[in-house]
Amino acid sequence: EERQRIAAEVHAGRAQTLSYLGLRTDDARDVLENLDAPQIAEILADIRASLVRASHEVRQSISSLQSDAVPPIALQTALVQVVEDNCVDGDRSILLFDELDGSVEMEHDELEQVVRVVQEAIVNAQRHAYTDEIRVYMAQGGRDMQVRVEDDGQGFDPIAIASSGGDHFGLNLMQVRAARISGRLTIDSQPGSGTRIILTWPDRPDNRTTE
């Protein structure tokens, strides 16, 4: 189980980031041939931001493997950090909305799955949605907790992605992460109509919620 967890972490962060950096480097090489200086600067800035994110993810993984028991962390605190990590150079296109009644603290292993799903959804929207704004909502409905990541971008056909057998959006891994916390992942998207990634999981009785 630990090997599977580490493999999932590498796939979710480092492997996908390195693959993306390779593609962007190819873009820079192509643009260099046409000597389009402004576009080269934009691509290099994107590559640099991805390197910073990958470095942060590696440090997080090392810290997780080295640490002993980690005290509960507030969901709000963790998602604020995710938004800050994915906003580059003062960018504020990712908005976080807290619709919870109070601070919800979660055990590290469970919170890690939620954070990784949200991070994957944000990165996918940044890379593929072509949208100016990404919204992240935290909410609670009955006995369930919910996090939604929404955008008004170009959208996609989830059925076509699933039937193609590809992993372009990392959807399979997000489904696995939802299952690890006895939750479910809902993908609401269609071409031209934006995307909503909804993660729902049971609210644990030992989650400490303060008003």
N, C-alpha and C positions, 0 to 999 in steps of 0.2 A: 504493500500500500504506500509506503514511503517512497519507493522508487517511482511509482505511478504519479505521486504528488509532485516530486521534483521534476519529472518529465513534463508534466502539465505546466509547471511554472516556467520551465525553459522554453516550451513551445509558445506559451502565451506572451512572454515578454521578449527574451533575448532572440530566439529564432526568428520570430516575425519581424522584430525591429531590424535585425541584420539583413533579412531578405528585402525589406523596404528600402534600407540604405543602399543596397546594391542596385535596386531599380532607379533610385534617385541619382546615384552616381552615373549610371548609364545616361540618364536625362541630361546631366551636366555635360557629359562628354559630347552628346549630340548637339547641345546648344553651343558649346565651345567652337564646334566646326562652323557655326553660322555667326560667331562673334556677337551674340546678343547679350551684352554686359548686364543690363538690368535683370533679365531672366536668370542669368547665372548666379547673381547675388541672391535672388529669392530661393533658388534651389539649394545653394550652399547654406543659407540660414535654416532651411528646413532640415537639411542633413545634420547640422549642428544641434538643433533642438532635439532630434531623434537620438543623437549620441548622448546628450545630457539625460534624457529619459531612460535610456538603456543603462547608463551608469548608475542612476538612482535605483533602478529595479535590481541590479546586481547587488548593490549594497544592502537592499532590503532582504533579499534572499539569503545572503550570508548572515545577516543579523538574526533572521528567523531560525536558521540552522544552528547557530551558536547559542541562542538564548534558551533559558529554562522556562519555567512557567511564566506566562505573560498576563498581567492583570487585565480585567475587562476594559475595553476602550469604547468610548461613545461613538455610535454610528455617525452622528453629525460631525464630530471631529475628524473621523477618517475620510468622509466624503469631501469635506472642505479641503483637506490635503490633496485628494485626487484632483479636484478642480484646479487648485493652485499649481500642481505638478504639470498639468496639461495646458495651462495658459502660458504661452511663451511671450517674453518681451512685453509684458504689460497688457497682453491681449485679454479682453473680458467678454469673449463671445460665448463662454460657458457659464450659465446661470444656475444657481443652486437654490431650490425652494424647500423649506422645512415646514411640512404640514403636520408634524408630530406634536403631541401635547407636551412632551418634555424630553429630556435627554435619555436616550436609549443606549444602555451599555451592553456590549456583546463580548463573548469569549473570542479570543484571538483567532482560532481556527475557523470559526463560523464567519466572523467579520472579514477574514481574508478572502473567502469565496465571494462575498458580496462586493468587496472592493474590486476584485479582479474582473467581475462581470461588468461593473460600471466603467472601469478603466477601458476594457475591451470595446464596450459600446461607444464610448467617447472617441477613442482612437479611430474606430471604424467610420464614425460620422465625420471626423476631421479629414480622413483620407479619401472617402468615397462619396459622401453625401452632397458635397458642393453646397454647403449651407453657411449662412452668416451667423447662426445662433444655435446653440445646443442647450437644452434645458434638462436639468436633473431634479427629480421630485422625490422626497421622502414622505411616506404616508403610512397610515395604519387603518385597516378595515376589519373590524371584528377581532378575531384572534390571529390575523395575519399581518405581517409587515410587508411593505411594498416599496420598491425603488423603480422609478421610470426614467428612461433616458430618451428624450424626444428631439427630433429635428424636423425642419420643413424643407429638406433637401430633395434630391432626385428620386429617392426611394429605390426599391428593388422588388423582385418577385421571390418571396421565400420558398415557394414550392419549386420554382425552377432551380434555385440554388441548391436545395436539398436533393433534387433528382439528379443534379449534375455530378454529385459525389465529391464536389470540391469543398475546400475549407477557406474560401476567399474571405469570409467575414468572421471566421472563428466561431461560428454559431454552435458547432458540435461541442466545443470545449465549454462554452457558456452553459449549454444544457447539462453537461456533466457537473459543472460547479453548482448549478441549482439543485441537482439531485443529491449532492453531498450534504446539503442542509435541509433535505426533505422538502425542497421548494419546487417551483416550476417557472419556466421561462416562456413568455409569450412574445411572439414577434408579429407586430402589426405594421405592415408596409405594403406598398404597391408602387409601381413606377409612376413618378410624377407627383406623389402624394406624401412624401416624407416617410419617416420611420419612427416607431415607438417600440422600444425594448423594455419589457416589464418583467421584473423579477419579484416573485411573491414567495414568502416562506413563513412557517409558523412562528409566532411570537413565543419565545421560551418563557416559562414561568419564572426562571431565575434571572431573566434580563432585568436589570435594575433600572426602573424608570422613575425619574424625579420630576415633579411638577415645577 
